[in-house]
Amino acid sequence: MSKLNECLNRIHNASLPDLKDLERVLSLSGKDELNELFFFADDIRKEFCGDGIVLRGIIEFSNFCFRECFYCGLNKNNRKLERYRMNKDELLKAVGYLVSCKIKTVVLQSGEDSGLDTPWLREIIREIKSSFDIAITLAVGERSALDYKVWREAGADRYLLKIETSDEGLYSSMHPQMDFKQRLDCLRVLKELGYQVGSGNIIGLAGQTLKTIAQDILFFKLNDFDMIGIGPFIPHQNTQFGGQEKGDALLSLKTIALTRIVTRNAHIPATTALGSLDKDYRVDGLKCGANVLMPNFTPQPFRKLYEIYPQKRCINEPVGACNFCMDDMAQNLGRFIDYSKADSFKQGRVNSNV
């Protein structure tokens, strides 16, 4: 057994891995060592999640946002972005098409839209649940505990709220007028309400180090999230971080692999951001621990306006075209597309409506 393999086994088997071990693995650069890391992570994925590649369809229904996050093209200071908010009929039509493509999870995503009416989204959730046998994931940012409760009782199953970084100082440096502890409190409330909860980070943020990424991985472990999204930073020209370098694809892949080894059975997507760099790295992500793909079902002309970062993958393709691409990915990897709802692998987290 190699020294790296001993380290990876130690990380995998620890109730809480050593930070130095994580940093060491994140610093790997040799081809043979990287292959060993990725094979190890892929074996863990196969053992705890199987060979199915889960599909979760995204509908980005509003790009309004009152936040000023320095890395995000939706931030309120981007005056060049044309704003939109889909109406009920447009949103439900998009959900209906998603269901016709055999997708069993819809991710309803928006910016932190101050115009998002709580009862309006409650009725959307109820109508989806009464019409279709699918799971609903919400990704609409920080809201009150009451809002989260209302939507959970209406039938929402899951909630995605990325931490972006678990380093409080780094978080504060790029989130004006936001409170790190409030973010943590929202994650706590969501878990208490019975949501399957997702979080995640961005790789390549200014001021981020291997140590802070390692701390993120420990944060994911401690919180036992049901889903963890990891993607590279891609600068947007109309943000304060517009002049910075893109996040490194290899470091993103190493983070995915280590997160799989540490968290074992969390759902981990090969993110759209990972597919939007100099090449499509989503296949690489699926080879080193990821088990989820997220096809975009946002209808045109809205899709191109949800510009968190520029040159996002699959902006101009017809809605539903991603399915054919993802079938090919799965077959080329010797795996299969899992068209189930794919609830959490965590014990006791398969939700029933409250």
C-alpha positions in Angstrom: 0.0 0.0 0.0 1.4 3.4 -1.0 1.8 6.3 1.5 -0.9 8.2 -0.4 -3.3 5.2 -0.2 -2.6 5.0 3.6 -3.4 8.7 3.9 -6.6 8.4 1.8 -7.8 5.4 3.9 -7.0 7.4 7.1 -9.1 10.3 5.8 -11.9 8.1 4.7 -12.1 6.2 8.0 -11.7 9.1 10.4 -14.7 10.5 12.2 -13.2 13.9 11.5 -10.1 13.9 9.2 -6.9 15.7 10.0 -6.7 19.1 8.4 -3.0 18.5 7.4 -3.9 15.3 5.6 -6.6 17.1 3.6 -4.1 19.9 2.7 -1.5 17.4 1.6 -3.9 15.7 -0.8 -5.1 19.1 -2.1 -1.5 19.9 -3.0 -0.9 16.8 -5.1 0.3 17.5 -8.6 1.9 14.3 -9.9 0.0 12.4 -12.5 0.3 9.0 -10.8 -0.8 10.4 -7.4 -3.7 12.3 -9.0 -4.8 9.1 -10.7 -4.6 7.2 -7.4 -6.7 9.9 -5.6 -9.4 9.9 -8.4 -9.6 6.1 -8.5 -9.9 6.0 -4.8 -12.7 8.6 -4.8 -14.5 6.8 -7.6 -14.4 3.5 -5.7 -16.0 5.3 -2.7 -18.7 6.7 -5.0 -19.4 3.3 -6.4 -19.6 1.7 -3.0 -21.9 4.3 -1.4 -23.9 5.7 -4.3 -23.8 3.1 -7.0 -23.3 3.6 -10.8 -26.4 5.7 -11.3 -25.9 9.3 -12.5 -28.8 11.3 -11.0 -30.4 14.1 -13.1 -31.8 17.2 -11.4 -33.4 19.7 -13.8 -32.9 23.4 -13.1 -35.4 26.1 -13.8 -34.0 29.6 -13.1 -37.2 31.5 -12.7 -35.9 34.9 -11.6 -32.6 36.8 -11.9 -33.6 39.7 -9.6 -31.3 39.9 -6.6 -30.8 42.5 -3.9 -27.4 41.2 -2.8 -24.0 42.6 -3.8 -21.9 39.5 -3.8 -18.6 40.4 -5.5 -18.4 37.2 -7.6 -21.9 37.0 -9.0 -23.3 38.5 -12.1 -26.8 38.7 -10.7 -25.7 41.2 -8.0 -27.9 44.3 -7.8 -25.0 46.6 -8.9 -24.9 45.0 -12.3 -26.9 47.6 -14.2 -26.2 46.0 -17.6 -28.2 42.9 -16.8 -31.7 42.7 -18.2 -33.9 41.4 -15.3 -36.7 38.9 -15.6 -39.2 37.0 -13.3 -41.1 34.2 -14.9 -44.9 34.1 -14.3 -46.8 31.1 -12.9 -47.9 29.8 -16.3 -44.4 30.1 -17.8 -42.9 28.3 -14.8 -45.4 25.5 -14.7 -45.1 24.9 -18.4 -41.3 24.6 -17.9 -41.9 22.0 -15.1 -44.3 20.1 -17.4 -41.7 19.8 -20.1 -39.1 18.7 -17.5 -41.4 15.9 -16.4 -42.0 14.9 -20.0 -38.2 14.2 -20.2 -38.5 11.7 -17.3 -36.7 14.0 -14.8 -37.9 13.4 -11.3 -36.4 16.4 -9.5 -36.9 20.1 -10.3 -34.6 22.7 -8.8 -36.5 26.0 -8.6 -33.7 28.6 -8.5 -33.5 32.4 -8.4 -31.4 35.2 -7.1 -32.3 36.6 -3.7 -35.4 38.3 -5.1 -37.1 40.7 -2.7 -40.1 40.5 -5.0 -40.5 36.8 -4.5 -43.9 36.4 -2.8 -44.0 33.6 -0.3 -47.7 32.6 -1.0 -47.0 32.7 -4.7 -44.2 30.2 -4.4 -46.3 28.1 -2.0 -49.0 27.8 -4.6 -46.5 26.9 -7.3 -45.1 24.1 -5.0 -48.6 22.8 -4.3 -49.6 22.8 -8.0 -46.4 20.9 -8.9 -47.0 18.3 -6.2 -50.6 17.8 -7.1 -49.8 17.4 -10.8 -46.6 15.5 -10.9 -44.8 12.8 -8.9 -41.5 14.6 -8.5 -39.2 16.1 -5.8 -38.9 19.8 -5.5 -35.6 21.5 -4.5 -35.7 25.2 -3.7 -32.6 27.5 -4.2 -33.8 31.0 -3.5 -31.4 32.1 -0.8 -31.8 33.4 2.7 -35.4 33.7 3.8 -37.2 33.7 7.2 -37.8 30.6 9.1 -41.5 31.1 8.5 -41.0 31.2 4.7 -39.0 28.0 4.9 -41.8 26.4 7.0 -44.6 27.5 4.6 -42.8 26.0 1.6 -41.9 22.8 3.4 -45.5 22.3 4.4 -46.6 23.0 0.9 -44.4 20.0 -0.3 -40.9 21.3 -1.0 -38.5 18.4 -0.3 -35.0 19.9 -0.6 -33.2 23.2 -0.2 -29.8 24.3 -1.7 -28.0 27.1 0.1 -24.3 27.2 -0.6 -21.9 28.6 2.0 -19.4 29.4 -0.8 -16.7 29.4 1.9 -16.7 28.3 5.5 -14.0 30.9 6.4 -16.0 33.7 8.2 -13.4 36.4 7.3 -13.3 35.4 3.6 -17.1 35.2 3.5 -17.5 38.7 4.9 -14.9 40.1 2.5 -17.1 39.4 -0.5 -20.6 39.5 0.9 -21.4 43.1 1.8 -24.2 43.5 4.4 -24.5 39.8 4.8 -23.9 37.9 8.0 -22.0 34.6 8.0 -23.8 33.5 11.2 -27.1 34.2 9.5 -26.1 31.9 6.7 -25.3 29.1 9.2 -28.6 29.8 11.0 -30.6 29.3 7.8 -28.9 26.0 7.2 -29.7 24.9 10.7 -33.4 25.9 10.4 -33.7 24.1 7.0 -32.4 20.9 8.6 -34.7 21.2 11.6 -37.7 21.6 9.2 -36.9 18.3 7.6 -35.5 19.5 4.3 -32.8 17.5 2.6 -30.2 20.2 2.6 -27.5 21.0 0.1 -24.6 23.4 0.4 -21.2 23.8 -1.3 -18.3 26.1 -2.1 -16.5 28.0 -4.9 -12.9 27.0 -5.8 -10.6 29.9 -6.7 -11.9 32.8 -4.7 -9.5 35.6 -3.9 -7.9 35.0 -0.6 -8.8 31.3 -0.6 -6.0 28.8 0.4 -5.6 25.1 0.5 -6.3 25.3 4.2 -9.6 27.1 3.8 -10.7 24.5 1.2 -9.7 21.8 3.6 -11.8 23.5 6.3 -14.7 23.6 3.9 -14.5 19.9 3.5 -14.5 19.4 7.3 -17.5 21.8 7.4 -19.3 19.5 4.9 -18.5 16.5 7.0 -19.6 18.1 10.3 -22.9 19.2 8.8 -23.6 15.9 7.1 -25.2 17.6 4.1 -27.4 15.6 1.7 -25.9 17.3 -1.4 -22.7 19.3 -1.9 -22.0 21.5 -4.9 -18.4 22.3 -5.8 -17.4 24.4 -8.7 -14.7 26.7 -10.0 -14.8 30.5 -9.7 -15.6 32.1 -13.1 -15.2 35.9 -13.1 -18.0 38.1 -14.4 -16.9 41.3 -16.1 -19.6 43.4 -14.3 -18.6 42.5 -10.8 -15.8 43.6 -8.4 -14.1 40.3 -9.0 -14.3 40.7 -12.8 -10.5 41.1 -13.3 -9.5 38.0 -11.3 -8.3 34.6 -12.7 -10.6 31.7 -13.1 -10.6 28.9 -10.6 -8.4 26.0 -11.3 -10.2 22.9 -12.8 -7.7 20.5 -11.3 -8.1 21.9 -7.8 -11.9 21.7 -8.2 -11.6 18.0 -9.1 -9.3 17.3 -6.2 -11.9 19.0 -3.9 -14.7 16.9 -5.4 -12.6 13.7 -4.8 -11.7 14.6 -1.2 -15.3 15.6 -0.4 -16.5 12.2 -1.8 -13.9 10.4 0.3 -14.8 12.3 3.5 -18.6 12.5 3.1 -19.1 9.1 1.5 -22.7 9.2 0.4 -23.6 12.8 -0.2 -25.0 13.6 -3.6 -22.2 15.6 -5.5 -22.9 17.1 -8.9 -20.5 17.7 -11.7 -21.5 21.3 -11.9 -22.4 23.5 -14.9 -19.4 25.7 -13.9 -17.1 22.7 -14.2 -18.4 22.3 -17.7 -17.9 26.0 -18.6 -14.1 26.4 -18.4 -11.6 25.9 -21.3 -13.2 22.5 -21.8 -16.1 20.4 -20.3 -14.7 18.9 -17.1 -18.0 17.4 -16.0 -16.9 13.9 -17.2 -13.7 14.3 -15.2 -15.9 15.2 -12.2 -18.0 12.1 -12.7 -14.7 10.1 -12.8 -13.5 11.4 -9.4 -16.6 11.1 -7.2 -19.5 13.1 -8.6 -22.8 11.3 -9.2 -25.2 14.1 -10.3 -25.8 16.1 -13.4 -28.0 19.2 -13.6 -29.6 19.8 -17.0 -31.0 23.3 -17.6 -34.7 23.5 -18.3 -34.9 27.3 -18.1 -36.8 28.4 -21.2 -35.5 30.9 -23.7 -35.1 33.9 -23.7 -34.7 33.7 -19.9 -31.8 31.2 -19.9 -29.2 33.5 -21.3 -30.2 36.2 -18.8 -29.4 34.1 -15.7 -25.8 35.1 -16.0 -24.1 34.3 -12.7 -20.9 34.1 -14.8 -20.3 34.5 -18.6 -20.0 31.8 -21.2 -22.1 29.4 -19.1 -22.5 26.1 -20.7 -25.7 25.2 -22.7 -27.0 28.7 -22.9 -28.2 28.5 -26.6 -29.2 24.9 -26.8 -32.9 24.0 -27.1 -34.5 23.0 -23.8 -34.1 19.3 -23.1 -31.1 18.9 -25.4 -28.9 18.2 -22.4 -30.6 14.9 -21.9 -29.0 13.4 -25.0 -25.6 14.7 -24.1 -25.9 13.2 -20.6 -27.0 9.8 -21.8 -23.9 9.8 -23.9 -21.7 10.7 -20.9 -23.2 7.9 -18.9 -22.7 5.3 -21.6 -19.1 6.4 -22.2 -18.4 5.9 -18.5 -20.0 2.5 -18.3 -22.7 4.0 -16.1 -26.4 4.7 -16.4 -28.8 7.6 -15.9 -30.8 7.3 -12.8 -34.3 8.7 -13.5 -35.6 8.2 -9.9 -36.2 11.1 -7.4 -32.9 10.1 -5.9 -33.6 11.1 -2.3 -30.8 11.5 0.2 -28.6 8.5 0.9 -28.4 9.7 4.5 -30.3 7.4 6.9 -33.8 8.7 7.8 -33.6 11.6 5.2 -36.2 10.4 2.7 -38.8 13.1 3.1 -42.5 12.8 3.4 -44.6 15.9 3.3 -45.0 17.5 6.7 
